[in-house]
């Protein structure tokens, strides 16, 4: 029994993060980079280069399908469950049929469905009098955008809503339905620099030094002052990123990484600086950004060490329950590179978009120059066999509560057993071939368990956690 426990803790499992592919462009977008993906794994990336805004669609293997210019300075990119895209931008062009500040809905082929917004007066010193800050779209296709309307803009209405008695700065949040009809226009005392959509029509914002949650009827549910914990967003320089899960919990990354429960209480906070975050299909969190020197996450995750004097891209996964690190991966560079945006794919992997200077190396993918990159990271768990062989399989969610699912389409007539750390067998040998195997864990005590998979004469082991 002691030997069994030692084996379980001596590395008979692992995570094998590897870069599957990288698409790069030495003349691609370099600022305000965003990335989303649809339900079939097609990827959409946006950003701004010297020629203006660009929106590009890629196949799941990273091959470009189409690219659209003449969009304007894209500030935000979102997608709904029907694979429609929503972009917010300033100074539009032919694609968006708008010359100022707007939200545009496109289909998955990049065809414009509608454009809504306002036209801004340009001041005598050539400065815009309207600024956009953030945007988001929910599963029902409702679109949100925020910004600032200056009194000298001369606006008398916002879309169909009349304006009067404008202050020098008027920080707004607007909501449009899926048909492009404005639902409401709200004003705040402070800028709304970040937006996230939650379940059942709820939404979250960063305004001033507060994170706030609103219900479907637009009533304030809770607010938390983050002063002294998070740095406030600064337009075009730094933004906190917000995402919400199906239970209404809020996750924030900026100069820290934190989870707020659905009632607004702080669940946990970590000293992790990132530029974007997303949920994995197993329910955990992936974060991307850049680090200097070294990145130390603890929890047994190997430290990341940079060989460059500049920032170095990283991607890391954290457990949703307590924020502990699960794994981390970096890219190499002689100059600098940064992960600016991240999205999870239906296959369990994630795609990172960012920019680089003086070349980069993503495992065997090496390129030179400066520009934009899009890269897929394989985040599948790696089972290490007792004879040194390895295979990829997914085990999710991890941590588990009521059940855990094992998935590997390559397994044929594989046997599965599960043990606790004392060697007690929790699951007698069962067999499966190529399909998902779900195992009920709701009656098991909280703790660490080891799943043992035998296939084609090899044995693979993987740890997972049951929490209560």
Secondary structure, DSSP 8 states (H G I E B T S, - for coil): -HHHHHHHHTTS-EE--EEEEEEEETTS--EEEEEEE-TTS-EEEEEEETTEEEEEEE-TTS-EEEEE----EEEEEEE-TT--EEEEEES--TTTT-SSEEEEEE-TTS-EEEEEEE---B-TTS-BSEEEEEEEE-TT--EEEEEEEEGGG--SEETTEE--S--SEEEEEEEE-TTS-EEEEEEESS-EEEEEE-GGG-EEEEETTEEEEE-TT--EEEEEE-TTTS---BTTTB--EEEE-TTS-EEEESSSEEEE-TTS-EEEEE----SEEEE-TTS-EEEEEEESSEE---TT---EE--SSS-EEEEEEE-TTT--EEEEEE-B-SSEEEEEEEEE-TTS-EEEEEEEES-EEETTEEE-SSEEEEEEEE--EEEEETTS-EEEEEEESSSBSSEEEEE-TT--SEEEEEEETTS-EEEEEEEE-SS-EEEE-TTS-SEEEEEEEEETTEEEEEEEEE--
